[in-house]
């Protein structure tokens, strides 16, 4: 599902990717998925995050960005490493 927003989106996974701004939500979600693929996540967490940031979630994420300005989650690697995931609307 292609969802266009009237503003750019910044995406980042702390400790994995730097913050980058994308004109399209689909590009920001692709960057998040590529960053998550670099982490040694267990199967349950990988599946959960794939659902949360997958293409099918674009409409839900777009709604959250419009309503709240941000979407946040955390990817855990073991019990000692946490990687906050941020998607934020960029004010134009």
PyMOL commands that set and color helices and strands:
alter all, ss='L'
color gray80, all
select helices_A, chain A and resi 25-37+43-53+55-68
alter helices_A, ss='H'
color red, helices_A
select strands_A, chain A and resi 9-13+20-22+70-77+81-89
alter strands_A, ss='S'
color yellow, strands_A
deselect
rebuild
show_as cartoon
